[in-house]
Amino acid sequence: MASRASLICCGSLIVFLLLPQQGLNSKTPDVQIEMKNVRLHVDDGIVLNVARLRGVMISRKPGASPVFDDQRSYTLHVQSAEIGMSMVSLQALMNRHIFAYKGAPLEGLTVRAEGQRIKMKGTLHKGIGVPFSTTASVSATADGRLRLHTESMKALGIPAKGLLGLFGLELDDLISLKERRGIDVEDDDILISAGQVLPPPEIVGRLTRAVVRGNMLVQTFDQPGKPPPRPLTRPSPSARNYIYFGGGDVTFGKLTMHDADLQLIDLDPRDPFDFFPTRYHAQLVAGYSKNTPAKGLKTYMPDFEDLRRAPKGRGTPASSSQ
């Protein structure tokens, strides 16, 4: 059996995103996941600011372990989390994912915070392109979705009434949006199931609170009425910024780690751990790993943005006191 260090070097680590409520039925071993103070790049220009996250990774195939290389091979059940998204990232998400399809009713969206509300402008397609603007408050629905409640709307600078009338959506359009895009329109509300609007893996969880704080949309996930997740024993308990994988069997490429005990740790704890899952290899090469007496693995990595800004041919010094 190869060491965990060799497993990590040969494998591929895929990390995830956020949301809607669903039941979980799986007999495969659970892989615990915990994040703290992480800037998670889910795509170019889209970053999630994860203050904290606790979840479980569950294989879609009974009897098989989750495969990090295949984001469709597992679902992520978010038990508890606080995750922020800047207006810049939200704008990119709207344009590149939510309304990035042929025949979408909206395009060229700009998004900014306006107090505790979100101001959105763009072009509405109703035969011809019509400029529009809308201001919406944010909240969580009873079933754990994100609600954007429209408080004012204008098309061609003229006040408009009703989202359906403004957007010109028919029943078929609404069904397609809901089933394929995770978006529903009810009266003056846009309801978003973020687990569907984001790329795989599928995210399962319950949104309990959403607020605009400064330039950030901050979302809180929880499981009301259920006990909190049990504390985890990490290889480096003192690390401030990290991603941890614990317990269960996890497959990396052709190799499998049994009873996982892996902690990815920020080399520079002065700011959040900037991590890009699909480009993690450069961060891994520029860092270093340590095995623990309990056969766990601590992998120290520089921030992705630090590597991108570093002069060509020079890496980030690999040093840490943790």
C-alpha positions as CSV (number, residue, x, y, z in Angstrom):
1,M,0.0,0.0,0.0
2,A,1.5,3.4,-1.0
3,S,1.9,6.1,1.6
4,R,-0.6,8.9,1.8
5,A,2.0,11.3,0.5
6,S,2.3,9.3,-2.7
7,L,-1.4,9.0,-3.0
8,I,-1.8,12.7,-2.8
9,C,0.9,13.3,-5.5
10,C,-0.7,10.8,-7.9
11,G,-4.3,11.7,-7.2
12,S,-6.5,14.7,-7.8
13,L,-8.4,16.6,-5.1
14,I,-11.7,17.9,-6.1
15,V,-13.5,20.3,-3.7
16,F,-17.1,21.6,-4.0
17,L,-19.7,24.3,-3.6
18,L,-23.2,24.8,-2.0
19,L,-27.0,23.9,-1.4
20,P,-30.8,22.5,-1.8
21,Q,-32.4,20.2,0.7
22,Q,-32.6,16.5,-0.1
23,G,-32.6,13.1,1.6
24,L,-29.5,11.0,1.6
25,N,-29.5,7.2,1.2
26,S,-26.0,5.7,0.9
27,K,-24.3,2.6,2.3
28,T,-20.9,3.8,1.3
29,P,-18.4,5.0,3.9
30,D,-18.8,8.7,4.7
31,V,-15.9,11.0,4.1
32,Q,-16.0,14.0,6.5
33,I,-15.0,17.3,5.1
34,E,-14.2,20.5,7.0
35,M,-13.1,23.9,5.9
36,K,-12.1,27.0,7.7
37,N,-11.1,30.4,6.3
38,V,-10.9,29.3,2.7
39,R,-11.2,31.3,-0.6
40,L,-12.5,28.6,-2.8
41,H,-12.2,29.1,-6.6
42,V,-15.1,27.3,-8.2
43,D,-14.4,28.7,-11.6
44,D,-12.5,31.6,-13.2
45,G,-13.8,34.7,-11.6
46,I,-16.1,32.9,-9.1
47,V,-14.8,32.6,-5.6
48,L,-16.6,31.4,-2.4
49,N,-15.4,32.9,0.9
50,V,-15.8,29.9,3.2
51,A,-15.6,31.1,6.8
52,R,-16.5,27.6,8.0
53,L,-18.0,24.5,6.5
54,R,-18.7,21.0,7.7
55,G,-20.0,18.3,5.4
56,V,-20.0,14.7,4.3
57,M,-19.0,13.3,0.9
58,I,-21.1,10.4,-0.2
59,S,-20.5,8.2,-3.3
60,R,-23.3,7.9,-5.8
61,K,-22.4,4.3,-6.5
62,P,-23.3,1.9,-3.6
63,G,-20.3,0.1,-2.3
64,A,-17.8,2.4,-4.0
65,S,-15.7,5.1,-2.6
66,P,-16.0,8.8,-3.7
67,V,-13.7,9.6,-6.6
68,F,-12.1,13.0,-6.3
69,D,-11.2,13.0,-10.0
70,D,-14.9,12.6,-11.0
71,Q,-17.1,15.3,-9.5
72,R,-20.2,13.5,-10.7
73,S,-19.3,10.4,-8.6
74,Y,-20.4,11.8,-5.3
75,T,-22.7,14.3,-3.6
76,L,-21.7,16.7,-0.9
77,H,-24.1,17.0,2.1
78,V,-23.4,20.4,3.8
79,Q,-24.3,20.0,7.5
80,S,-23.2,23.5,8.6
81,A,-21.5,26.4,6.9
82,E,-21.2,30.1,6.5
83,I,-20.2,31.1,2.9
84,G,-19.9,34.5,1.3
85,M,-19.8,35.5,-2.3
86,S,-18.8,39.0,-3.5
87,M,-21.0,40.9,-6.0
88,V,-18.3,40.4,-8.6
89,S,-18.4,36.6,-8.2
90,L,-22.3,36.7,-8.1
91,Q,-22.3,38.7,-11.3
92,A,-20.0,36.1,-13.0
93,L,-22.1,33.3,-11.7
94,M,-25.2,34.9,-13.2
95,N,-23.7,35.5,-16.6
96,R,-21.6,32.3,-17.0
97,H,-23.8,29.7,-15.4
98,I,-27.4,30.7,-14.4
99,F,-28.2,32.5,-17.6
100,A,-25.5,31.1,-19.9
101,Y,-27.7,29.2,-22.3
102,K,-29.3,29.7,-25.7
103,G,-32.6,31.6,-25.4
104,A,-31.9,32.9,-21.9
105,P,-34.2,35.9,-21.1
106,L,-31.4,38.0,-19.5
107,E,-27.9,38.8,-20.5
108,G,-25.1,41.3,-19.8
109,L,-26.0,41.4,-16.1
110,T,-24.3,43.7,-13.7
111,V,-24.7,43.2,-9.9
112,R,-23.9,45.4,-7.0
113,A,-24.8,45.8,-3.4
114,E,-27.1,48.7,-2.4
115,G,-27.4,48.7,1.4
116,Q,-28.9,45.3,2.4
117,R,-30.3,44.8,-1.1
118,I,-28.9,43.7,-4.5
119,K,-29.2,46.0,-7.5
120,M,-29.2,44.2,-10.9
121,K,-29.1,45.7,-14.4
122,G,-29.0,44.0,-17.8
123,T,-30.7,43.4,-21.1
124,L,-34.1,41.7,-21.3
125,H,-35.0,39.9,-24.5
126,K,-38.6,40.4,-25.5
127,G,-38.3,40.2,-29.3
128,I,-35.7,43.0,-29.0
129,G,-33.2,43.8,-26.4
130,V,-34.7,46.0,-23.6
131,P,-32.5,47.4,-20.8
132,F,-33.9,46.8,-17.3
133,S,-33.0,47.2,-13.7
134,T,-34.3,45.7,-10.5
135,T,-33.6,46.0,-6.8
136,A,-34.2,42.9,-4.6
137,S,-33.9,42.0,-0.9
138,V,-32.5,38.6,0.0
139,S,-33.7,35.8,2.4
140,A,-33.9,32.1,2.8
141,T,-37.1,30.2,1.9
142,A,-38.7,27.6,4.3
143,D,-37.5,24.8,2.0
144,G,-33.9,26.1,2.0
145,R,-33.6,28.1,-1.2
146,L,-32.3,31.6,-1.8
147,R,-35.1,34.1,-2.3
148,L,-34.5,37.4,-4.3
149,H,-37.6,39.4,-3.6
150,T,-38.0,42.2,-6.2
151,E,-39.0,45.5,-4.6
152,S,-38.6,47.7,-7.7
153,M,-38.4,47.1,-11.4
154,K,-37.8,49.3,-14.5
155,A,-37.7,48.5,-18.2
156,L,-36.5,51.3,-20.5
157,G,-36.4,53.4,-17.3
158,I,-40.2,53.0,-16.8
159,P,-41.6,51.3,-13.7
160,A,-42.8,47.8,-14.4
161,K,-45.1,45.4,-12.5
162,G,-44.6,41.7,-12.1
163,L,-41.5,39.6,-13.0
164,L,-43.4,37.3,-15.3
165,G,-44.7,40.2,-17.3
166,L,-41.4,42.0,-17.3
167,F,-39.4,38.9,-18.4
168,G,-42.0,37.7,-20.8
169,L,-41.8,34.1,-19.6
170,E,-44.3,31.4,-20.6
171,L,-45.1,28.2,-18.7
172,D,-42.6,26.2,-20.8
173,D,-39.9,28.7,-20.0
174,L,-40.6,28.5,-16.3
175,I,-40.5,24.6,-16.3
176,S,-37.2,24.6,-18.2
177,L,-35.7,27.2,-15.8
178,K,-36.8,25.2,-12.7
179,E,-35.8,21.7,-13.9
180,R,-32.6,22.6,-15.9
181,R,-31.3,25.7,-14.2
182,G,-32.6,25.5,-10.5
183,I,-34.5,28.8,-10.8
184,D,-38.2,29.4,-10.2
185,V,-40.2,32.6,-10.5
186,E,-43.1,33.2,-8.2
187,D,-44.9,36.5,-8.3
188,D,-42.1,39.0,-7.5
189,D,-39.7,36.4,-6.2
190,I,-36.8,34.7,-7.9
191,L,-36.0,31.4,-6.1
192,I,-32.6,29.9,-6.6
193,S,-31.5,26.3,-5.8
194,A,-27.7,26.9,-5.7
195,G,-26.9,23.2,-5.9
196,Q,-28.3,23.2,-9.4
197,V,-27.0,26.5,-10.7
198,L,-23.4,25.5,-9.8
199,P,-21.2,22.9,-11.7
200,P,-21.0,19.4,-10.2
201,P,-20.7,17.9,-7.7
202,E,-24.3,18.1,-6.6
203,I,-24.7,19.9,-3.3
204,V,-27.2,18.9,-0.7
205,G,-28.0,21.2,2.3
206,R,-30.4,23.7,3.8
207,L,-30.0,27.4,3.6
208,T,-31.3,29.0,6.8
209,R,-30.2,32.6,6.4
210,A,-29.1,35.0,3.7
211,V,-28.0,38.6,4.1
212,V,-26.1,41.3,2.2
213,R,-23.1,42.3,4.3
214,G,-21.0,45.1,2.8
215,N,-20.2,43.8,-0.7
216,M,-20.9,40.2,0.1
217,L,-23.9,37.9,-0.1
218,V,-23.5,35.8,3.0
219,Q,-25.3,32.5,3.3
220,T,-25.7,30.3,6.4
221,F,-26.5,26.6,6.2
222,D,-27.6,24.4,9.1
223,Q,-29.8,21.4,10.1
224,P,-32.4,22.8,12.5
225,G,-33.5,20.3,15.1
226,K,-30.5,18.0,14.6
227,P,-27.4,17.8,16.9
228,P,-24.2,19.5,15.6
229,P,-21.6,17.3,13.8
230,R,-19.1,15.6,16.1
231,P,-15.7,17.3,16.5
232,L,-13.0,16.1,14.2
233,T,-9.4,15.3,15.2
234,R,-7.2,16.9,12.6
235,P,-3.5,16.3,12.0
236,S,-2.8,19.9,12.8
237,P,-5.3,21.2,15.4
238,S,-3.7,24.6,15.6
239,A,-4.0,25.4,11.8
240,R,-6.1,28.5,11.2
241,N,-6.9,28.1,7.5
242,Y,-7.4,24.6,6.1
243,I,-9.4,21.9,4.3
244,Y,-9.7,18.5,6.0
245,F,-10.8,15.1,4.7
246,G,-11.3,12.5,7.4
247,G,-12.6,8.9,7.6
248,G,-14.0,6.6,5.0
249,D,-12.3,5.5,1.7
250,V,-11.4,8.0,-0.9
251,T,-10.1,7.3,-4.4
252,F,-7.5,9.5,-6.1
253,G,-6.9,8.4,-9.7
254,K,-5.9,4.7,-9.6
255,L,-5.2,4.7,-5.8
256,T,-7.5,4.6,-2.8
257,M,-6.8,6.0,0.7
258,H,-8.4,4.0,3.5
259,D,-9.6,5.8,6.6
260,A,-8.6,9.2,5.2
261,D,-6.8,11.6,7.5
262,L,-5.6,14.5,5.2
263,Q,-5.3,18.2,6.0
264,L,-4.5,20.8,3.4
265,I,-3.0,23.7,5.3
266,D,-2.3,27.3,4.3
267,L,1.4,28.2,4.3
268,D,0.6,31.8,5.1
269,P,-2.1,32.0,7.9
270,R,-2.2,35.8,7.8
271,D,-5.0,35.7,5.2
272,P,-7.5,33.0,4.1
273,F,-6.3,29.9,2.3
274,D,-6.7,30.7,-1.4
275,F,-7.4,27.3,-3.1
276,F,-8.3,26.4,-6.7
277,P,-9.4,22.7,-6.8
278,T,-9.0,22.2,-10.6
279,R,-5.5,23.8,-10.5
280,Y,-4.3,22.5,-7.1
281,H,-1.3,20.6,-8.6
282,A,0.8,23.8,-8.8
283,Q,0.0,24.6,-5.2
284,L,0.9,21.0,-4.2
285,V,4.3,21.2,-6.0
286,A,5.2,24.5,-4.4
287,G,4.4,23.2,-0.9
288,Y,5.4,20.2,1.2
289,S,3.9,17.3,3.3
290,K,4.5,15.7,6.7
291,N,3.3,12.4,7.9
292,T,2.1,12.2,11.5
293,P,2.6,9.4,14.1
294,A,-1.1,8.5,13.7
295,K,-0.4,7.9,9.9
296,G,-2.2,11.1,9.0
297,L,-0.9,13.6,6.4
298,K,-0.4,17.4,6.7
299,T,0.1,19.1,3.3
300,Y,1.2,22.7,3.4
301,M,0.3,24.7,0.3
302,P,0.8,28.4,-0.8
303,D,-2.1,30.5,-1.8
304,F,-3.1,30.1,-5.5
305,E,-3.0,33.9,-6.0
306,D,0.5,34.0,-4.5
307,L,1.7,31.5,-7.1
308,R,0.0,33.4,-9.9
309,R,1.7,36.6,-8.9
310,A,5.1,35.1,-8.3
311,P,7.9,35.8,-10.9
312,K,8.2,33.0,-13.4
313,G,10.6,30.3,-12.2
314,R,10.2,31.3,-8.6
315,G,7.9,29.6,-6.1
316,T,6.6,30.5,-2.7
317,P,8.9,29.6,0.2
318,A,7.7,26.3,1.8
319,S,7.9,27.1,5.5
320,S,5.4,26.8,8.4
321,S,5.6,26.5,12.2
322,Q,2.3,24.5,12.4
